[in-house]
Amino acid sequence: MDHAERDPVTGRMTTGHEWNGIEELDTPVPRVVLFFLAAATLFAIGYWLLMPAWPLGWTYTKGLLGIDQRQVVTQQVQEAAAERASWTSRIEQTSFAEIAADPALMRHVRDTGRTLFADNCGVCHGTDGKGGPGYPNLASGAWLWGGDPETIAQTIRVGINSTSKDTRAAQMLAFGRDGVLDRAQVLAVTAYARSLSGQTLLEAEQARLPAGKEVFAANCVACHGTEGKGMRDLGAPDLTDTVWTYGGDAQSVYASIHSGRQGHMPHWEGRLSAAEIKLLALYVGTLKEGAR
Amino acid sequence: MPNFHRKLERSAIGFVLAIIGVSAIGGFVEIAPLFTIQETVEKAPDMRVYTPLETAGRNIYIREGCYACHSQMIRTLRDEVERYGPYSLAVESQYDKPMLWGSKRTGPDLARVGGKYSDQWHVAHLINPRAVVPQSVMPKYGWLMRTELNTADLGQHLAAQRKLGVPYTETQIANASADAYGQASPDSPYAGGVGERYGEATNVRAFDGEPGRLTEMDALVAYLQVLGKLTDAAHKQTAATGK
């Protein structure tokens, strides 16, 4: 306040300080800023009254509106479920065959199924259901445990080699590693297994076929069947088709026979609702159409 | 008022003290009551602590900065609840010191990822995420499979956690290294003690698919497979709110 004086150019007062001949204008805060400051303060006071806000030692002000985030989200989820109930309740109550015959319901299955599948199943089986190395192709029509909706729903519910007590269990033994078969025998049965699906074999492989057939009859038929067509009760794959979960080339088949295989699918009961599992079972059935 | 401010802003020490005083109000109002208001942290008496192997996995999760892209906090939003499951409760992180809620959601939330996918999937995905999820932008963590897990100091990690309030017992701390090995080696003589000390529901298996070796992969997958599984308080809470 030492030498506050009026600036001749702007007509405003200066702060009174002077640094090397430079002076500073004492411009007041614009009114509009003060206005918004006041408006924000009023809004805050209103918010304090209406919403949960101030701590009071052991408790806190609950707000006049009585809003609780957790109740809000629970209600939103319930409302959304009620909105969908017009068709989810029909999915829950009607049989698989009836749903499949109802185009309107199947449209819901396709729409909602795509999202559910991508969120939960797609990371292993691929968003298109075509699987990958170690993860079965669901769009191929080749099923380990059966492809009717009831069976698929059961697989989703209990999983395969999962931690559920009702889990489906299947294991391809490690014939080579555990010393059941020697190297020559594993090579022979590899060739034979590959011949079942009509793959072109090298000459050396063809020479092993008779021995391979014997090894197959002695060790593999219990699960894969005499013709190698697999057994769905045991989750044993059909070896005569061209669909391979772990690869059908000589090296992959050799690895499967030598070191065994034991896939693992988690059980979804508890994580997904019964209606969601039912819907997914139907959706998985539609994947083959998309694959064509 | 303008004159008071004019005076205050010209006194360096006075102005610093005033700033500290004003910003302390925020801390006092927002943080202090969390210690006095009972309902801040719910009750979960049946909640179990992390096993030594899971603790090691948690340390790797922190070391590799997984929290920079993955949250462990399902918010009270409809889309998150419908996708991931019940919203997270404070009590679910009571043994997470420090907590790993995160706020950057480049990847999916992991608060309830335990049991959602198979061990094999986690291993394949950590070695090369693109092998199983073609559109993934996650980096590869293949060396976890090649690196032996250091178990020698796990007892000390547990002791440090106990200092912070996690109720580890003396026997749990004394057997930390053996339990870490046992949890990933179901056929070894060390496996039995894990269930004894941490509950029979504890996952005891060769998480990385190789029973003989204890790798960092074992630890990280064991940790991921228990996320959201330490207590079912959140499921109970949701059921109670829904009524």
Interface residues (C-beta under 8 A of the other chain):
Chain A: W54 P55 G57 W58 T59 Y60 Q69 R70 Q71 V72 V73 T74 Q76 V77 Q78 A80 D119 N120 V123 C124 G126 G132 P133 G134 Y135 T163 G263 H264 M265 P266 R271
Chain B: V29 A32 P33 T36 I37 Q38 T76 L77 R78 V81 E82 R83 G85 Y87 G115 K116 Y117 S118 D119 Q120 W121 A124 H125 A131 V132 V133 P134 N203 Q237 T238 T241 G242
